Amino acid sequence: MKKLCAALAATVFSISIAFAQNVPPPAVAAKSWLLLDVTSGQILASQEPNLRIEPASLTKIMTAYLAFAAIRDKKLTMEQKVNVSVRAWKVDPSSSKMFIDPATPVSVSDLLHGLMVQSGNDAAVALAEAVAGSEDTFVVLMNREAERMGLKATHFGNPHGLPSKENYSTAQDLSVLASRVIADYPDFYKIDSVKSFTYNKITQPNRNRLLWLDSTVDGMKTGHTEGAGYCMIASAHRPNGTGERRLISVVLGTNSDQSRTAESQKLLNWGFQNFETVKLYAKGQAIESPQVWKGAQNTLKIGFNRDVFVTLPKGVAGKMKPVLERRDPLVAPIAENSRVGTMRMMVDGKPVSELPVLALEQIGQASIFGRAWDSMRLMFK
């Protein structure tokens, strides 16, 4: 799964959302919600996606992301034993915990399962201290990573999501965070699909009830506080033509555990049943080789630097027609990955997606004589 180009994604989002409005979304009993097609990067439907909310235990997704990064960078290992601080042990005793003890070091693997399966707030603090040395320093890393991801409406005040004025986010930002976990750490993400976990002789079930109700759901996280209500981010992958397609639903502020489960399932089913995702172009595929002026070579391969997908209502993909608009004349020097045009995918004369077309190679300048000759030719073109 490839990371999305932000500029391309923003353009596709705006056009595709308008087109998707031809398929009315279901009524969802939540303060804020969003359905994202991860394969194409398109938002299929949403309600109040930029409403600031308290993320509750959805905060733990960022905590897990930073722990995964530390393991990737060999700062931690899954087998490494971590000493449990009194601060981690004493975290709000009335909240969800995995029941770690200062007298017993715990492995990073157990802490990650305690974090994502049992939603342990004590696990969150222990992981924060293991990654950054202190909870406060870890929170700085959380906010730095949020900024790097472009989560402009998100701020973290702690690693677990217990109520804090410094903890806030939106459905839009949380969908980006969730998709980044799956894209960047697919092997670690598998922890989210574990249905129960036992630590200290205490077995607790995963709070994501969809893992039992829908075999295509393999994550992500639930959350609940009095201020946040009942929240859930769910991810599912189902067959799509010759491959698979992944959707992420974000449902925030429902009134019960049963409601967040039902509304998440409703959104996922609606997205899979009413839309299909089509691969338009492969990474590096030359869609044209137009003429280049004043260059060391006469033509330039143009296309995309990633696989390009688009999500459309079912039955529409066969009507699509590509319309390429180049920024002619193309004059050297031309840098690789520089934008040289726009590809619009049209259905019944209306754009359903708009994609920046890039130079797939670098073109240097011709000799002084070649440049002079092309300059004269351009005068009469």
C-alpha positions in Angstrom: 0.0 0.0 0.0 1.5 3.3 -1.1 1.4 6.6 0.7 -0.9 9.2 -0.9 0.4 12.3 -2.6 -1.3 15.0 -0.5 -1.9 17.4 -3.4 -3.3 14.6 -5.6 -5.4 13.3 -2.9 -7.0 16.7 -2.1 -8.0 17.1 -5.7 -9.5 13.6 -6.0 -11.3 14.0 -2.7 -13.1 17.2 -3.7 -14.3 15.9 -7.0 -15.1 12.4 -5.9 -17.1 13.5 -2.9 -19.4 15.6 -5.1 -19.8 12.7 -7.5 -20.5 10.2 -4.7 -23.4 12.4 -3.5 -25.4 10.6 -6.2 -25.4 7.7 -3.8 -27.1 8.8 -0.6 -25.3 7.6 2.5 -27.2 5.9 5.3 -28.4 7.7 8.4 -25.7 7.4 11.0 -26.5 8.0 14.7 -23.3 9.8 15.6 -22.1 13.3 16.2 -19.4 13.0 13.5 -18.5 10.2 11.1 -16.5 9.5 7.9 -16.0 6.6 5.5 -12.6 6.4 3.7 -11.6 4.2 0.9 -8.0 3.5 1.7 -7.1 2.0 -1.6 -8.0 5.2 -3.6 -7.6 7.6 -0.7 -11.1 9.0 -1.3 -13.7 10.0 1.3 -17.0 8.3 0.2 -19.2 10.1 2.7 -19.0 12.1 5.9 -20.9 14.2 8.4 -19.2 16.9 10.4 -15.8 15.4 9.6 -13.9 18.5 10.9 -15.9 18.8 14.2 -13.4 18.9 17.1 -14.0 16.0 19.4 -12.4 14.3 22.4 -10.7 11.2 20.9 -10.8 9.1 24.1 -8.9 5.8 23.7 -8.6 6.4 19.9 -5.6 8.4 21.1 -3.9 5.0 21.6 -3.5 4.6 17.9 -0.9 7.3 17.9 0.8 5.8 20.9 1.0 2.5 19.0 2.3 4.2 15.9 5.2 5.7 17.8 5.9 2.4 19.5 5.9 0.6 16.1 8.3 3.3 14.8 10.7 2.7 17.8 10.7 -1.0 17.1 11.4 -0.3 13.4 14.3 1.9 14.3 15.6 -0.7 16.7 15.2 1.5 19.8 13.0 -1.2 21.2 12.3 -4.9 20.5 9.1 -6.9 20.9 10.9 -9.2 23.4 12.5 -6.4 25.5 11.4 -6.3 29.1 10.2 -2.9 30.4 10.2 -1.9 34.1 6.8 -0.7 35.2 6.8 2.7 36.9 4.5 3.7 39.8 3.1 6.4 37.5 2.0 3.7 35.0 0.7 1.4 37.7 -1.3 4.2 39.4 -3.0 5.6 36.2 -6.7 6.2 36.9 -7.7 3.0 38.7 -11.3 3.2 37.5 -10.3 3.2 33.9 -9.4 0.3 31.6 -6.1 -1.4 32.5 -4.1 -4.5 31.6 -3.0 -4.7 35.3 0.8 -4.4 35.0 2.7 -4.3 38.3 5.9 -2.5 39.3 7.3 -5.7 40.7 7.2 -7.5 37.4 8.9 -6.2 34.2 6.7 -6.7 31.1 7.6 -7.2 27.5 7.0 -4.6 24.8 4.9 -7.2 22.9 2.6 -7.7 26.0 2.3 -3.9 26.4 1.2 -3.5 22.7 -1.4 -6.2 23.1 -2.5 -4.7 26.4 -2.7 -1.3 24.6 -4.7 -2.3 21.5 -6.6 -5.4 22.6 -7.4 -4.5 26.3 -7.2 -0.7 25.8 -5.0 -0.5 28.9 -4.2 3.0 30.0 -1.4 1.6 32.2 0.1 0.0 29.1 0.0 3.4 27.3 2.0 5.1 30.0 4.5 2.2 30.2 5.0 2.3 26.4 5.4 6.1 26.5 8.1 5.8 29.1 9.9 3.0 27.2 9.9 5.0 23.9 10.7 8.5 25.2 11.9 8.2 28.8 8.9 10.0 30.2 5.3 10.5 29.5 5.7 14.3 28.9 8.5 13.8 26.4 6.4 11.2 24.6 3.5 13.6 24.3 5.9 16.0 22.5 6.7 13.2 20.0 3.0 12.5 19.5 2.3 16.1 18.6 5.4 16.3 16.4 4.2 13.2 14.5 0.7 14.6 14.2 2.1 17.7 12.6 4.3 15.6 10.2 1.2 13.7 9.1 -0.7 16.9 8.5 -3.2 16.4 11.3 -3.9 20.1 11.6 -6.9 19.8 13.9 -5.3 17.3 16.3 -3.5 17.7 19.6 -2.5 15.2 22.2 -2.2 15.8 26.0 -1.5 12.2 27.1 -0.8 8.8 25.5 -4.0 7.1 26.6 -6.9 9.4 25.9 -8.2 10.0 29.4 -10.1 13.3 29.6 -7.9 16.4 29.0 -8.4 19.8 27.4 -5.2 19.2 25.5 -6.6 16.0 23.8 -8.7 16.7 20.7 -9.0 15.6 17.1 -11.5 15.2 14.2 -12.9 12.3 12.2 -10.9 13.5 9.2 -7.6 13.5 11.1 -8.3 10.2 12.7 -9.0 8.5 9.4 -5.6 9.7 8.2 -3.9 8.4 11.3 -5.6 5.1 11.0 -4.6 4.7 7.4 -1.0 5.5 8.2 -0.8 2.7 10.7 -2.0 0.2 8.2 0.2 1.5 5.4 3.4 1.9 7.4 3.2 -1.0 9.8 1.0 -3.8 8.3 2.7 -6.5 10.4 2.2 -4.8 13.7 -1.3 -3.8 12.7 -2.2 -7.5 13.0 -2.3 -7.0 16.8 -5.6 -5.2 16.3 -7.3 -8.3 15.1 -6.5 -10.3 18.3 -9.9 -11.1 19.9 -8.7 -11.5 23.5 -5.5 -11.2 25.5 -4.5 -12.7 28.8 -2.0 -10.9 31.1 -1.4 -11.4 34.8 -4.0 -14.3 34.6 -6.7 -11.8 33.6 -8.3 -12.4 30.1 -10.0 -9.4 28.5 -11.8 -9.3 25.1 -11.1 -6.9 22.4 -13.7 -4.1 22.6 -14.1 -4.1 18.8 -17.2 -6.3 18.6 -17.0 -6.3 14.8 -14.2 -8.8 15.0 -16.8 -11.4 15.9 -19.6 -10.1 13.6 -17.7 -9.5 10.3 -14.8 -11.7 9.2 -13.5 -8.9 6.9 -12.9 -6.5 9.8 -9.3 -6.7 11.1 -9.0 -3.6 13.4 -8.8 -0.8 14.6 -9.8 0.7 18.0 -12.7 1.8 20.2 -12.9 4.6 22.8 -15.3 5.9 25.4 -15.4 8.7 27.9 -18.4 10.6 29.2 -17.4 13.6 27.1 -16.6 11.7 23.9 -19.4 9.2 24.0 -18.9 5.8 22.4 -16.4 6.0 19.4 -15.0 3.5 17.0 -12.6 3.3 14.1 -13.1 0.1 12.1 -11.2 -1.2 9.1 -12.3 -4.0 6.7 -10.9 -5.4 3.5 -13.0 -7.3 0.9 -12.5 -8.6 -2.6 -12.6 -6.0 -5.4 -12.3 -7.4 -8.9 -8.9 -9.0 -9.1 -7.6 -7.6 -5.9 -8.8 -6.4 -2.5 -10.2 -3.1 -1.3 -9.9 -1.5 2.2 -12.4 0.8 3.9 -12.0 2.7 7.2 -15.0 4.0 9.1 -14.7 6.6 11.8 -17.8 6.9 14.1 -17.7 9.4 16.9 -20.1 10.3 19.7 -22.7 7.5 19.7 -24.7 6.7 22.8 -23.7 3.1 23.4 -21.3 0.3 22.6 -24.0 -1.4 20.6 -24.7 1.8 18.6 -21.1 2.4 17.6 -20.8 -1.2 16.5 -24.0 -1.1 14.4 -23.3 2.3 12.9 -19.7 1.2 11.9 -21.0 -2.0 10.3 -23.7 0.0 8.5 -21.1 2.4 7.0 -18.7 -0.3 5.9 -21.5 -2.4 4.2 -22.8 0.7 2.4 -19.4 1.6 1.1 -18.6 -1.9 -0.2 -22.1 -2.5 -1.6 -22.4 0.7 -3.5 -18.9 1.6 -4.7 -16.1 -0.1 -6.6 -12.4 0.9 -6.8 -10.7 0.8 -10.2 -7.0 0.9 -10.9 -6.4 3.6 -13.6 -2.7 3.6 -14.0 0.4 1.7 -12.7 3.3 3.5 -11.1 5.8 4.4 -13.8 3.5 3.6 -16.7 4.1 6.0 -19.6 0.7 7.3 -20.7 2.3 9.4 -23.4 5.7 10.4 -24.7 5.3 14.0 -25.9 7.9 16.2 -27.7 10.5 18.1 -25.6 12.1 21.3 -26.8 15.7 22.3 -26.1 16.4 19.0 -24.5 19.1 16.4 -24.6 16.4 14.0 -25.9 13.4 14.7 -28.1 10.6 13.0 -26.1 9.6 12.6 -22.4 7.8 9.8 -20.7 4.9 11.1 -18.6 2.6 9.4 -16.1 2.4 8.9 -12.3 4.8 8.0 -9.6 2.4 5.7 -7.8 -0.4 3.3 -8.6 -3.5 5.4 -9.3 -7.0 4.2 -8.2 -10.4 5.9 -8.2 -13.5 4.9 -6.4 -16.9 5.3 -8.1 -20.5 4.2 -7.7 -20.9 0.7 -9.1 -21.6 0.7 -12.8 -20.0 4.0 -13.6 -16.4 2.9 -14.2 -17.1 1.6 -17.7 -18.3 5.1 -18.8 -15.0 6.9 -17.8 -13.0 8.6 -20.5 -9.5 10.1 -19.9 -8.8 13.7 -21.0 -5.1 14.8 -20.8 -4.2 18.4 -20.7 -0.4 19.0 -21.1 1.5 22.1 -20.2 2.9 22.5 -23.7 5.4 23.4 -24.9 7.6 21.2 -22.7 11.0 22.9 -22.5 14.1 21.4 -21.0 15.5 21.2 -18.4 12.7 19.1 -16.9 13.1 17.5 -13.4 11.8 14.0 -12.7 8.4 14.1 -10.9 7.8 17.7 -12.0 4.2 18.3 -13.0 3.7 18.5 -16.7 -0.1 18.2 -17.1 -3.4 17.1 -15.7 -5.5 14.0 -16.4 -9.2 14.4 -15.9 -11.4 11.3 -15.8 -14.8 12.2 -17.2 -18.2 10.6 -17.0 -21.0 12.0 -19.0 -19.0 15.2 -19.5 -18.4 15.7 -15.8 -15.0 15.2 -13.9 -14.9 12.3 -11.4 -11.2 12.7 -10.6 -8.4 15.0 -11.5 -4.8 13.8 -11.4 -1.5 15.6 -11.7 0.6 14.1 -14.5 4.3 14.0 -13.8 7.6 13.7 -15.7 8.8 10.1 -15.3 12.4 11.0 -16.2 14.8 13.9 -16.0 15.6 15.7 -19.3 18.7 17.8 -19.4 19.3 20.7 -21.8 20.6 20.3 -25.4 23.8 21.8 -26.6 23.8 25.6 -27.3 23.3 24.9 -31.0 20.3 22.5 -30.3 18.8 25.1 -28.0 19.2 27.8 -30.6 17.6 25.7 -33.3 14.6 24.8 -31.1 14.2 28.5 -30.2 13.8 29.3 -33.8 11.4 26.5 -34.4 9.3 27.5 -31.4 9.0 31.0 -32.9 7.2 29.6 -35.9 5.2 27.0 -34.0 
